[in-house]
Amino acid sequence: MNSKLKIRLIISLAILTLSFTIVIVNDRTSNNQLDNGNTNQSHTEEEYEEKYIFVDISGEVKNPDVYELINGSRVYNLINMAGGITEKTILKGVDLARKLTDAEKIVIPKHDLKSDSSGLINEIIIDDTETGIHISVQGAVLNPAIVIIDPQKRVIDVIEATGGLLEQADELSINMAQRLEDGMTIYVPFELSEEEKSSRININMASKDELMTLEGIGEVIAENIVIYRHENGYFDSVEELLDISGIGEKKLDAIREKIVIY
């Protein structure tokens, strides 16, 4: 084999080797880009799931449906997205300021009383939305609304933010000095007539047996109420019953319409 032929052969092998190397590098690069694309897509999906939630709302809202909301949204945000409530319900007993969770279902029940609101829930911002807590104020106040307020404030500050109490409000049933908690509901009841008062149990005067006629109030809890009265004096508000061992928010809500303070 002459020298020229050897040189041509060496050059051909070098070109072939270089081409093969380029193909391998390009293939690895493509695979890396594909892997990175899959990883980025996975991160994007995770970030999306963390940022958004889906909640089903039905019942007495104008547009029942499944809605996509930003994580951290509240019940009242969902109701407003659904167009607000219908005239066939009121929002008493609905925790409007509570945070929603993904895949939750909210049902707004029909009520015998008709709503006198526009359907949408007002929002009153007193303090910064990043640091403020959300409080739902309902009942006998001038402007029922969600109030965003400093967590160091008290019930009286929230009531004032809604424009104050109506003349028909039963002020004695509200503890104005109570501390606030994020997501809580403050319901200001309307003052009862003498006939309505007589049909309810006055927890400041009721005997143990009378207290036991209330739903969920057994002998032990009834005794605790009587002992509390002896040690601390008369109850100043219905909410003060929460200081009694065995009575929580749900139990209080179950008997709220059957008790009175005077």
Beta strands, then each sheet from edge to edge (+ up, - down):
strand 1: 52-59
strand 2: 65-70
strand 3: 105-108
strand 4: 123-125
strand 5: 133-139
strand 6: 145-149
strand 7: 185-188
strand 8: 201-202
strand 9: 259-260
sheet 1: 2+ 1- 3-
sheet 2: 4+ 6+ 5- 7-
sheet 3: 8+ 9+
end
